[in-house]
Amino acid sequence: MKHESVFFLPQVLSTGAISTEHMEGIPGKIKSLLIRVRAHAVRLVDAWMIPDYLLDSALGRSDGKVYEDLFNRAHRLNPLNKITYNPRYWDNELVMGAEDYDRGKQLSKL
């Protein structure tokens, strides 16, 4: 488990504000604090009252519609679902648009 204390070790030690022995105990202390806070994590985040559009999380929705939002993100918002492709790539397939179907205009060739 990597924390900021490990990344900023040289800078913190250069100030003389903390000794090497104390610095070595920080990752263990962080882990024990995270274990204590974990049970309250949802309530702590809810206390900030971050709006759904900023949080942008299917699991953190305030209305509780987790599965509906997961489906919406996977089905409607996924840009790959807007692409028509030919799984039989060795065939020469033409993709036609609805408005151009009657005229037989070729839109793209996959």
C-alpha positions as CSV (number, residue, x, y, z in Angstrom):
1,M,0.0,0.0,0.0
2,K,1.6,3.2,-1.2
3,H,0.7,6.5,0.4
4,E,1.9,10.1,0.0
5,S,4.1,9.7,3.1
6,V,6.3,7.2,1.1
7,F,6.5,9.4,-1.9
8,F,7.5,12.6,0.0
9,L,9.9,10.9,2.4
10,P,13.0,12.8,1.3
11,Q,11.3,16.2,1.5
12,V,9.8,15.5,4.9
13,L,13.1,14.2,6.4
14,S,15.0,17.2,5.0
15,T,12.9,19.6,7.1
16,G,13.8,17.8,10.3
17,A,10.2,17.9,11.5
18,I,10.1,14.1,11.9
19,S,12.7,11.4,12.4
20,T,13.3,8.3,10.3
21,E,11.9,6.1,13.0
22,H,8.6,8.0,13.1
23,M,8.4,8.1,9.3
24,E,8.7,4.3,9.2
25,G,5.6,3.9,11.4
26,I,3.4,6.2,9.3
27,P,2.2,3.6,6.6
28,G,1.1,1.2,9.4
29,K,-0.7,4.0,11.2
30,I,-2.4,5.1,7.9
31,K,-3.6,1.5,7.3
32,S,-5.1,1.2,10.8
33,L,-6.9,4.6,10.4
34,L,-8.3,3.5,7.1
35,I,-9.6,0.3,8.7
36,R,-11.4,2.4,11.4
37,V,-12.8,4.9,8.8
38,R,-14.0,2.3,6.3
39,A,-17.2,1.6,8.2
40,H,-18.1,5.3,8.0
41,A,-16.8,6.0,4.5
42,V,-20.2,6.4,2.8
43,R,-21.6,8.7,5.5
44,L,-18.4,10.8,5.4
45,V,-18.7,11.2,1.6
46,D,-22.5,11.9,1.9
47,A,-21.7,14.6,4.5
48,W,-19.9,16.6,1.8
49,M,-23.2,16.5,-0.3
50,I,-21.3,16.2,-3.6
51,P,-23.9,16.3,-6.4
52,D,-24.4,13.3,-8.6
53,Y,-23.2,15.1,-11.7
54,L,-19.8,15.9,-10.0
55,L,-19.4,12.6,-8.3
56,D,-20.2,10.9,-11.7
57,S,-20.4,7.4,-10.1
58,A,-23.1,4.8,-10.7
59,L,-22.5,3.3,-7.2
60,G,-22.7,6.7,-5.4
61,R,-26.0,7.8,-6.7
62,S,-28.2,9.6,-4.2
63,D,-31.4,8.2,-5.7
64,G,-30.3,4.6,-5.3
65,K,-30.7,3.7,-9.0
66,V,-27.4,1.9,-9.2
67,Y,-28.3,-0.9,-11.7
68,E,-30.3,1.4,-14.0
69,D,-27.3,3.8,-14.2
70,L,-24.8,1.0,-14.7
71,F,-27.0,-0.3,-17.6
72,N,-27.3,3.3,-19.0
73,R,-23.5,3.8,-18.9
74,A,-22.7,0.4,-20.5
75,H,-25.5,0.5,-23.1
76,R,-26.3,4.1,-24.0
77,L,-23.3,6.1,-23.0
78,N,-20.6,3.7,-24.3
79,P,-19.3,5.2,-27.6
80,L,-18.5,1.7,-28.8
81,N,-22.2,0.8,-29.0
82,K,-22.7,3.5,-31.6
83,I,-20.3,1.8,-34.0
84,T,-21.6,-0.8,-36.5
85,Y,-18.9,-3.3,-37.3
86,N,-18.7,-6.6,-39.2
87,P,-17.5,-9.5,-37.0
88,R,-16.8,-11.4,-40.2
89,Y,-14.0,-9.0,-41.2
90,W,-13.1,-11.1,-44.2
91,D,-16.4,-10.3,-45.9
92,N,-16.9,-7.1,-47.9
93,E,-19.9,-5.5,-46.1
94,L,-21.5,-2.2,-46.8
95,V,-23.1,-0.2,-44.0
96,M,-26.1,1.8,-45.0
97,G,-27.8,4.7,-43.3
98,A,-31.6,4.7,-42.8
99,E,-32.1,7.8,-45.0
100,D,-29.8,6.5,-47.7
101,Y,-31.1,3.0,-47.8
102,D,-33.5,3.6,-50.6
103,R,-31.0,5.3,-52.8
104,G,-28.4,2.6,-52.3
105,K,-25.7,5.1,-51.3
106,Q,-22.6,3.6,-49.8
107,L,-21.8,5.3,-46.5
108,S,-18.8,3.3,-45.4
109,K,-17.1,0.0,-46.1
110,L,-15.9,-2.2,-43.3
